[in-house]
């Protein structure tokens, strides 16, 4: 299976590295200095679960160089989804499977606006990883999980084969029977984790160790749960407790990708995070003051 990692940053670089390490046919799509470093020195993975280098690494610097892909691991920033989806229309085949492993709740729908295919699926990522310098991905914490599935049909054989491939590569992969539920379970966590750490300019440990910021964090989660229920998402009864447990068990010095983007003066994903909660809440006439405050503040600071 020819796998292309479209978006070789913290998520794509890390999971692509695991897939390549296991001997799969993996090609990374990268740009600029990141591309140059991977091409010259390989892709370096620094992880609490073990460091390794993919060298030589198959890497290209342009979507147009993709050739007969079987699987596209789609992990670009959400604000680039439309642009990259348009470019992919020229290189994919009718059989190419595209799985979106991105932040947000509707990325597969965005891709489908430009690529008319039944082989586009949403996914969920649980990992704390980032591109710390060109050619290097650093992962902290023990999580390295992928969840994916079909919104409308039971798991197919082709998706079961991909799940098997992921598992054989050391990835904790799950083929979901309710991917919309699982997307929202992650999203309800990430809007609080991203939004509160970003607005406080602090790690998750500092945020949750202070009673006041912890209270705001909890309210942010509760607002997201209310929005999810309004859209008939199958929110588990223990969703709030589960989200808080995951948050409290996160490595204390962890920072969200939203905060890292802000600290490094990069374009960020606030529109698809707290901005999306605000947008969806408005459709259902739901008041989400915490998320709205975060969204407005980060938007002005960006």
C-alpha positions in Angstrom: 0.0 0.0 0.0 1.4 3.4 -1.1 0.8 5.8 1.8 1.3 9.6 1.5 1.5 11.8 4.5 -0.1 15.1 3.4 0.8 17.4 6.3 4.1 16.1 7.9 4.0 18.2 11.1 3.4 17.0 14.6 0.6 14.6 13.8 1.5 13.4 10.2 5.2 13.4 10.9 4.8 11.3 14.0 2.3 8.7 12.8 4.0 8.6 9.3 7.2 7.9 11.1 5.7 5.0 12.9 4.3 3.6 9.7 7.6 4.0 7.9 9.5 2.5 10.8 7.3 -0.6 10.5 8.4 -1.0 6.8 5.4 0.4 5.0 5.7 2.4 1.8 5.4 5.9 3.2 6.2 9.2 1.4 6.1 12.5 3.3 4.9 15.7 1.7 6.7 18.6 3.3 7.8 22.1 2.4 10.8 24.5 2.8 13.4 23.7 5.4 11.4 20.8 6.8 11.6 19.1 3.4 15.3 19.9 3.0 16.1 18.4 6.4 14.1 15.3 5.9 15.7 14.8 2.5 19.2 15.3 3.7 19.2 13.8 7.2 16.0 11.8 7.5 13.0 12.4 9.7 13.9 12.4 13.4 11.3 11.3 16.0 12.0 12.1 19.6 9.5 10.3 21.8 9.0 9.2 25.4 8.2 5.8 23.8 11.6 5.7 22.0 13.6 7.8 19.6 14.2 6.8 16.0 15.2 8.2 12.6 13.6 7.4 9.3 16.7 7.5 7.0 16.5 7.6 4.1 13.0 9.0 4.1 10.9 9.2 1.0 9.9 12.9 0.8 8.4 15.2 -1.8 7.9 18.9 -1.7 4.8 19.2 -3.9 1.4 17.6 -4.1 1.8 17.2 -7.9 4.5 14.6 -7.3 2.1 12.2 -5.6 1.9 9.1 -7.8 -0.9 6.5 -7.6 -1.7 6.8 -3.9 -3.6 4.1 -2.1 -3.9 6.0 1.2 -3.7 9.7 1.9 -3.1 10.5 5.6 -4.6 14.0 5.5 -3.2 16.0 8.4 -2.7 19.6 7.2 -3.9 22.5 9.3 -7.6 23.1 8.9 -7.2 26.5 7.2 -5.3 24.7 4.4 -7.9 22.0 3.8 -9.6 23.6 0.8 -6.4 24.4 -1.0 -4.8 21.0 -0.5 -8.1 19.2 -1.4 -8.2 21.1 -4.7 -4.6 20.1 -5.4 -5.3 16.4 -4.6 -8.0 16.2 -7.2 -5.2 16.0 -9.9 -3.3 13.1 -8.4 -5.7 10.7 -6.7 -7.4 7.7 -8.3 -10.9 6.4 -7.9 -9.6 3.9 -5.4 -7.5 6.3 -3.2 -8.6 6.4 0.4 -8.4 9.7 2.2 -8.6 9.9 6.0 -8.7 13.3 7.7 -6.8 13.3 10.9 -7.2 17.0 11.8 -8.7 19.2 14.5 -12.3 20.1 14.1 -15.6 18.4 13.4 -16.3 18.7 9.7 -13.0 18.3 7.8 -14.2 15.4 5.7 -17.1 17.5 4.5 -14.7 20.2 3.5 -12.6 17.8 1.5 -15.7 16.3 -0.2 -16.6 19.7 -1.5 -13.7 19.4 -3.9 -13.1 15.7 -4.2 -16.2 13.7 -5.3 -15.4 10.3 -3.8 -17.0 7.8 -1.4 -13.5 7.0 0.0 -13.1 10.1 2.2 -13.4 9.4 5.9 -13.0 11.4 9.1 -10.6 10.5 11.9 -9.6 11.4 15.4 -6.1 11.7 16.8 -4.9 11.5 20.4 -1.3 12.5 20.6 0.8 15.3 21.9 3.4 16.0 19.3 4.9 18.9 17.5 7.5 19.8 14.9 10.1 21.3 17.1 12.5 22.2 14.3 12.8 21.3 10.6 13.1 17.6 10.2 12.3 16.8 13.9 9.1 15.7 15.5 8.8 15.5 19.3 6.1 13.5 21.1 5.4 13.8 24.8 3.1 11.6 26.8 2.2 8.0 26.1 -0.9 8.6 23.9 -0.6 7.6 20.2 -4.1 6.7 19.2 -6.0 7.0 15.9 -9.8 6.5 15.6 -11.5 6.6 12.2 -14.6 5.4 10.4 -17.5 5.8 8.0 -20.2 8.3 9.1 -22.9 6.4 7.1 -22.0 2.7 6.9 -20.7 -0.1 9.0 -16.9 -0.6 8.8 -15.8 -2.0 5.4 -13.1 -4.5 4.7 -10.8 -1.8 3.2 -11.1 0.2 6.5 -10.5 -3.0 8.5 -7.3 -3.6 6.5 -6.1 -0.1 7.3 -6.9 -0.6 11.0 -4.8 -3.8 10.8 -1.9 -2.0 9.1 -2.0 0.8 11.7 -2.0 -1.7 14.6 0.9 -3.7 13.1 2.8 -0.4 13.0 2.5 0.0 16.8 -0.4 2.5 16.6 -3.4 2.2 18.9 -5.9 2.2 16.1 -9.7 1.8 16.4 -12.3 1.5 13.6 -15.3 3.3 15.1 -18.9 2.3 14.8 -20.0 5.9 15.6 -17.3 8.2 14.3 -19.4 11.4 14.7 -19.6 10.6 18.4 -15.9 10.0 18.6 -15.1 13.2 16.7 -17.1 15.2 19.1 -15.7 13.4 22.2 -12.2 14.7 21.1 -13.5 18.0 19.9 -15.2 18.8 23.3 -11.9 18.2 24.9 -9.7 20.0 22.5 -11.7 23.3 22.4 -11.1 23.6 26.1 -7.5 22.3 26.1 -6.6 24.5 23.1 -8.6 27.6 24.0 -7.8 27.9 27.7 -4.1 27.1 27.4 -3.9 29.6 24.5 -5.7 32.4 26.2 -3.8 31.8 29.5 -0.5 31.3 27.7 0.1 28.4 30.0 0.6 24.7 30.0 -2.4 22.4 30.8 -0.9 21.6 34.2 -0.8 25.2 35.3 -4.3 25.8 34.0 -5.8 22.9 35.9 -3.9 23.5 39.1 -5.5 26.9 39.6 -9.1 26.7 40.8 -10.2 29.7 38.9 -8.9 28.7 35.5 -9.9 25.1 36.1 -13.5 26.4 36.6 -13.4 28.2 33.3 -12.0 25.1 31.6 -14.9 23.1 33.0 -17.4 25.6 31.7 -15.8 25.6 28.3 -16.3 21.8 28.2 -19.9 22.1 29.3 -20.7 24.6 26.6 -19.3 22.3 24.0 -21.3 19.3 25.3 -24.5 21.4 25.1 -23.8 22.3 21.5 -23.0 18.6 20.6 -26.3 17.5 22.1 -28.2 20.2 20.1 -26.9 18.6 17.0 -28.1 15.1 18.1 -24.6 13.8 18.7 -24.6 10.6 20.9 -22.9 12.2 23.8 -22.1 9.6 26.5 -23.5 10.3 30.0 -20.0 10.4 31.5 -18.6 12.7 28.7 -17.8 15.5 31.1 -16.1 13.3 33.7 -14.2 11.5 31.0 -12.9 14.7 29.4 -11.8 16.1 32.7 -10.1 12.8 33.6 -8.2 12.9 30.3 -7.3 16.5 30.8 -6.0 16.0 34.3 -4.0 12.9 33.2 -2.3 14.9 30.4 1.5 15.5 30.8 1.4 18.8 32.9 3.8 20.7 30.8 1.9 20.0 27.6 0.9 23.0 25.4 -1.8 22.9 22.7 -0.8 23.4 19.1 -3.0 26.5 19.1 -0.7 28.0 21.8 2.4 26.9 20.1 1.2 28.5 16.8 0.5 31.8 18.7 3.9 31.7 20.5 5.7 31.2 17.2 3.6 33.9 15.3 2.1 31.3 13.0 -1.4 31.2 11.5 -3.6 29.2 13.9 -6.8 27.1 13.9 -9.0 29.2 16.2 -11.8 29.3 13.5 -12.1 25.5 13.5 -11.9 25.2 17.3 -13.6 27.7 19.6 -14.8 29.6 16.5 -16.6 26.5 15.3 -18.3 26.1 18.7 -19.5 29.8 18.5 -20.7 29.3 14.9 -22.6 26.1 15.6 -24.1 27.5 18.9 -25.4 30.4 17.0 -27.3 28.1 14.6 -29.1 26.6 17.6 -29.4 29.9 19.6 -27.2 28.6 22.4 -25.2 30.9 24.6 -21.5 30.0 24.8 -19.9 32.9 26.6 -16.6 31.2 27.5 -16.0 29.9 24.0 -17.0 33.3 22.5 -14.6 35.2 24.8 -11.8 32.8 23.8 -12.6 33.0 20.1 -12.8 36.8 20.1 -9.6 37.3 22.1 -7.5 34.8 20.1 -8.8 36.2 16.8 -7.7 39.7 17.8 -4.3 38.4 19.0 -3.6 36.4 15.9 
